Amino acid sequence: MGDIKVEGDSLLYGDSFAVPVEQVLAVTSSSVLSYAVEDPVPSLVVTPIDGTPTGEEIQKYLLPSLPSHLDSRRSHITVVNSSTAGTQKGKQVYDKLLHPLLQTLDIAHEYIPTTSASTISELGVSLSTNEPGLPRTIVLLSGDTSIHELVNSLAPISLTQTITLALIPTGTGNALMTSLSRGTITSAVFGLLHGNPRPLNPFYVAFPSDSKEVIPPTVNNPDGKIVALETPDSSSGARKIFALVVASWAIHAALVGDSDSPEYRKLGNDRFKIAAQENLARNVAWHGPVRYSSVQSREEEVVEGPHSYLLMTSISSLEPGFMIAPTAEPLSGKLEMVQMPFLSGDEIMRVLMLAYQNGKHVQEKEVMYKEVEEVRVTVHEEEERMRRWCVDGRIIIVPNGATVAVHKGVENIRGWNVEVVG
Ligand SMILES: Nc1ncnc2c1ncn2[C@@H]1O[C@H](COP(=O)(O)OP(=O)(O)OP(=O)(O)O)[C@@H](O)[C@H]1O
């Protein structure tokens, strides 16, 4: 028996123990749940207590009852581990931290480790064919690509259902969770326990029905392939892809596309850098009018081009330090557009390097930076490589003369309300 309280940087329980507060995950009526810093993943530590929480500072750690999304009587909880994500530590995160945590809190759940590149999409599809029952909570141990795949595999439904996603960043990039200040595994687990679900509000890109998708090389298919672009609502005309991070055309899409091609893959980790250098050295311009309605004016304006750079995003930093859209607010539904006219490779590089200085590039006269409702681009390019778009890393090729529309965030995804807890 004794008081349990926060003093300075420690959580104290009588004379028995002290835990650094940043390692505390939760204080329940019978235990302190914290983690031990271990390589390569933290592990759960459960310390039984029989004391009274005291003081204001301890409030944020208290877990008097389970939130609805973690209460297995009120939600169907599935943990999915994207096995190949990042450095493949998802299984250890589950074994050492998440599974013991869920067990200690008596949270019944199913566990699905991915066994192929289609496991996540299959889960997404199955959600609409299952009888509607309890609301679904999906804890996803993954990077951004898996989140994109899950959201984009949801089939249309007529009666709205809600899915709560709890994202634990085990991928290479983790741009979405980093932008939500939950970029570490333990901060995300803290968010899972104490955070409230908020709408994901993904923006979307509508491609014409005769667009194609580049499927990157895999072990079984080392050359990759190009297929017709299909989405779950393909029958209704335009192909809508929901985006969590980025949609781009021009040099950004070109270098992402090149770096994923079989030739560049052989270059290993340097491939993105080399693709960037080579694209900058080409000094080519992309042609086609960019029509946009800014939130400020709400009227359609046109930039005729030619262009070097066009990127739309809902998050501020695509990678740590690279602040491409300084005023972006993740989950807000807001969409920012960054455009540059045709510039030399050296100029593009100079301007983009300013993004590493807290997004200073937006003050340059060459950069157009706007919060937009919608951007419509009509692509006029003969060469296929100039008609490539990038959506969250996927490469889509549009026909010459096609118009691509990028629309700000929406709450409803083909009938689904997808929320993120954190
Ligand atoms: N067992 C598996 N075999 C083949 N592909 C898999 C398997 N498990 C997952 N995948 C695929 O690998 C990709 C992993 O993407 P994920 O976003 O989780 O990690 P990442 O690519 O390392 O991170 P980021 O997208 O943030 O850079 C997804 O496309 C997923 O479907």
The ligand as an ORCA input file, in Angstrom:
! r2SCAN-3c Opt
* xyz 0 1
  N       4.729    -11.774    -46.234
  C       4.746    -10.847    -47.189
  N       5.171    -11.132    -48.449
  C       5.182    -10.185    -49.418
  N       4.809     -8.914    -49.227
  C       4.377     -8.558    -47.993
  C       4.329     -9.493    -46.928
  N       3.878     -8.859    -45.832
  C       3.635     -7.584    -46.179
  N       3.927     -7.401    -47.484
  C       3.823     -6.153    -48.257
  O       4.999     -5.395    -48.022
  C       4.675     -4.011    -47.948
  C       5.106     -3.484    -46.590
  O       4.783     -2.136    -46.523
  P       4.803     -1.353    -45.168
  O       4.258     -0.021    -45.426
  O       4.119     -2.127    -44.090
  O       6.337     -1.272    -44.794
  P       7.483     -0.432    -45.492
  O       7.306     -0.473    -46.954
  O       8.735     -0.916    -44.869
  O       7.229      1.035    -44.939
  P       6.835      2.418    -45.636
  O       5.663      2.137    -46.537
  O       6.463      3.320    -44.475
  O       8.058      2.858    -46.349
  C       3.175     -3.916    -48.210
  O       2.985     -3.713    -49.585
  C       2.668     -5.303    -47.803
  O       1.455     -5.694    -48.427
*
